[in-house]
Amino acid sequence: MRSKTSAVVLAGAIAAGSVMLSAPVASAAAYCSSSGYTASGLPTERCTSLSNGIVYHKKDYNNPTRMYTTYSKTGGSSVSVRLGYSMSGSTTYSGYFTISSGQTVQKSWSKNGAYMCYNSTGVLNYSGGTFQTPTAHC
């Protein structure tokens, strides 16, 4: 009975558009130093603390290069935002989504080639403006 209930809850969450993250991503985004580093201290993972959450940006060491931007909302009312990354003078965004306090949403992109050491920033955009992380690099 328990697994059937879990499957129904999971199906409902997926249908409602909820995003589930693995523990390492969520925990990495949970800490952001005043200089914009996560708990790992790696220059490929940077973050920005906001009054109502944390924006976190990370790159993976693979080819293609994977980039992730995460928003963990810790307070305030629901907002419509989009996440993205900036690299080499252009910005790539996800579509808009609504996020509420207590939720974490991650978006990811693949870029063919070895872009790991290119400077990039994570971006959170909403109707009132844009926030970005410090530059992630090698």
C-alpha positions as CSV (number, residue, x, y, z in Angstrom):
1,M,0.0,0.0,0.0
2,R,2.8,2.4,0.9
3,S,4.5,2.1,-2.6
4,K,1.1,2.6,-4.3
5,T,0.5,5.8,-2.3
6,S,4.0,7.0,-3.0
7,A,3.5,6.4,-6.7
8,V,0.2,8.4,-6.7
9,V,1.9,11.3,-4.8
10,L,4.8,11.3,-7.2
11,A,2.5,11.2,-10.2
12,G,0.5,14.2,-8.8
13,A,3.7,16.1,-8.2
14,I,4.9,15.6,-11.7
15,A,1.5,16.5,-13.1
16,A,1.5,19.7,-11.1
17,G,4.9,20.7,-12.5
18,S,7.0,20.2,-9.3
19,V,10.7,19.7,-9.7
20,M,12.6,17.2,-7.6
21,L,16.3,17.6,-7.0
22,S,18.9,15.2,-5.7
23,A,20.3,16.0,-2.3
24,P,23.8,17.1,-3.5
25,V,22.3,19.9,-5.6
26,A,20.0,21.1,-3.0
27,S,22.6,21.0,-0.2
28,A,25.2,22.8,-2.3
29,A,22.7,25.6,-3.0
30,A,21.9,25.8,0.8
31,Y,25.1,27.7,1.6
32,C,26.4,30.8,0.0
33,S,29.4,32.7,1.4
34,S,29.5,36.5,1.3
35,S,32.1,36.2,-1.5
36,G,29.7,34.0,-3.6
37,Y,31.2,30.5,-3.0
38,T,29.2,27.4,-2.1
39,A,30.3,25.0,0.6
40,S,32.6,23.2,-1.9
41,G,34.7,26.4,-2.4
42,L,35.2,25.4,-6.1
43,P,35.4,28.3,-8.6
44,T,33.1,26.3,-11.0
45,E,30.3,26.7,-8.4
46,R,29.2,30.2,-7.6
47,C,26.1,31.6,-5.8
48,T,24.3,34.8,-4.8
49,S,22.3,35.2,-1.6
50,L,19.0,37.1,-2.1
51,S,16.6,38.4,0.6
52,N,14.3,35.4,-0.2
53,G,16.7,32.7,-1.4
54,I,19.8,31.7,-3.2
55,V,20.7,31.5,-6.9
56,Y,23.4,28.9,-7.6
57,H,25.3,28.2,-10.8
58,K,27.5,25.2,-11.5
59,K,29.4,23.7,-14.5
60,D,30.4,20.1,-15.0
61,Y,33.7,18.8,-16.3
62,N,32.2,16.9,-19.3
63,N,32.2,17.4,-23.0
64,P,29.5,18.5,-23.7
65,T,29.8,21.0,-20.9
66,R,26.7,20.9,-18.6
67,M,25.6,24.1,-16.9
68,Y,23.1,24.3,-14.1
69,T,21.3,27.2,-12.5
70,T,19.3,26.6,-9.4
71,Y,17.0,28.9,-7.3
72,S,16.1,27.9,-3.7
73,K,13.4,30.2,-2.5
74,T,13.3,30.6,1.3
75,G,10.7,33.2,1.9
76,G,8.2,35.7,0.5
77,S,5.3,35.2,-1.8
78,S,5.2,33.2,-5.0
79,V,6.9,34.7,-8.0
80,S,7.2,34.1,-11.7
81,V,10.9,33.8,-12.8
82,R,13.1,32.2,-15.3
83,L,16.6,30.9,-14.9
84,G,19.6,31.0,-17.3
85,Y,23.3,31.4,-17.8
86,S,25.4,34.1,-19.5
87,M,28.6,33.2,-21.4
88,S,30.6,34.9,-24.1
89,G,28.2,37.9,-24.3
90,S,25.0,36.0,-24.7
91,T,22.3,34.8,-22.2
92,T,20.3,31.6,-22.5
93,Y,17.1,31.4,-20.5
94,S,14.6,28.7,-19.5
95,G,10.9,29.4,-19.8
96,Y,9.1,31.3,-17.0
97,F,7.8,29.3,-14.0
98,T,6.2,30.1,-10.7
99,I,8.1,29.2,-7.5
100,S,6.9,29.5,-3.9
101,S,8.7,29.7,-0.6
102,G,10.3,26.4,0.4
103,Q,10.7,25.2,-3.2
104,T,13.9,24.7,-5.2
105,V,14.0,24.6,-9.0
106,Q,17.0,23.7,-11.2
107,K,17.4,24.2,-15.0
108,S,20.2,22.7,-17.0
109,W,21.8,23.2,-20.4
110,S,24.4,21.3,-22.5
111,K,26.9,23.2,-24.7
112,N,28.8,21.0,-27.1
113,G,32.6,21.5,-26.7
114,A,34.9,22.1,-23.8
115,Y,33.5,25.3,-22.2
116,M,34.4,24.4,-18.7
117,C,37.0,27.2,-18.3
118,Y,34.9,29.8,-20.1
119,N,33.5,32.5,-17.7
120,S,29.8,32.0,-17.0
121,T,27.3,33.4,-14.6
122,G,23.9,32.1,-13.4
123,V,21.0,34.4,-14.0
124,L,17.6,34.7,-12.3
125,N,15.2,37.0,-14.3
126,Y,11.8,38.3,-13.1
127,S,9.5,41.2,-14.0
128,G,11.4,43.6,-11.7
129,G,14.9,42.9,-12.9
130,T,17.7,40.4,-12.9
131,F,20.1,38.8,-10.4
132,Q,23.2,37.0,-11.3
133,T,25.9,35.0,-9.6
134,P,29.6,35.9,-9.6
135,T,31.6,34.4,-12.5
136,A,32.1,30.7,-12.5
137,H,35.5,29.7,-14.0
138,C,38.4,27.2,-13.7
